[in-house]
Structures are given as structure tokens and as C-alpha cells.
Amino acid sequence: MKKIPSFTVDHIKLLRGIYVSRQDRVGDQIVTTFDVRMKEPNREPALSPEAIHTMEHLAATFLRNHPVWADRIIYWGPMGCLTGNYLIVKGDLTSREILPLMIETFSFIAGYEGEVPGATARDCGNCLMMNLPMARWEAAKYLHEVLEQISDANLVYPA
């Protein structure tokens, strides 16, 4: 069976950052999938399921209510390996173009206080698997160590 493109990225060299994972034509539009990589694969501990689940609820809510980007957001969700998230957006976009939105998103999560949106038994399939303090800590770490210090090495997949 042929490997899918995301399994051909050299994860040994992959740094934390934001990468264009793929672009697809859907009808007459381009849809861009971003790899929002928060952990270096196989070199540092993955995100806890509770933290990434909480971040998913917060980021998805924030992005789908964003005053500029809401109509272009298709999906935000965790990677199965728990080293980051996928963001799918309408448009032919680069990692650098999405950077300001990711800074806003992770700033929102890092500073969030209150009830996590959708974290009830009625609204979520596993509402007890949440950890807001850890989600805030992980978001702040990624924001300060990666997004605010971004370089091309964190924006383009390694060769």
C-alpha cells in the first residue's frame, strides 16, 4: 500500500512549528491543511490526552467564532500521536500567513479562565477528560517558545 504524504515527512528532523501538510482542491477552492506541531516527535513527551482535548474545545470554539477567519475554518483537531493539531482552512495559504491567527489562538488558550466550552456530558463524549491548567501551560509554552520565536525551520517541513 502506498504511504500517504504525511507519513513521508522526516519526523526525526521535524521541529515544533506550523507546516503546510497538504493542499486539496474541493470544487473550485483550495483547502489547506496545517500541521500545528507542538512537540518534537519521538524526542519529547506527547501532549496529555486531557490537555489536548481541552485545547481542542477552546481552539475550535475560538476559531469558529473569529471575526475574520470564522467562515474559512473547516476543522481543528488533535493528531493521533498527540504531538500537535490539524487546522484545515479554506484558501491557498502559507504557514507564515496563518501565524498571526495561531498566535491569537494560543494566546486565547493560555489566558483562558472559566468553564471550557462544550465540557458537559450533554455536549461532549468524554467531558471528564479535561485539564484546563495543563492546556493553558502547554499553550503558553508553545506560544512563547515557538510562535513568538518563529523561523523558517519552524515553517517548512525538513527535507
Salt bridges, closest charged atoms under 4 A:
ASP24 OD1 - ARG22 NH2 2.64
ASP35 OD2 - ARG37 NH2 2.76
GLU40 OE1 - ARG43 NE 3.09
GLU44 OE2 - ARG16 NE 3.96
GLU104 OE1 - HIS66 NE2 2.96
ASP123 OD1 - ARG122 NH1 2.91
GLU138 OE1 - LYS39 NZ 2.93
GLU145 OE1 - ARG16 NH1 2.94
GLU145 OE1 - LYS141 NZ 3.08
GLU148 OE1 - HIS144 ND1 2.88
ASP152 OD1 - ARG96 NH2 3.08
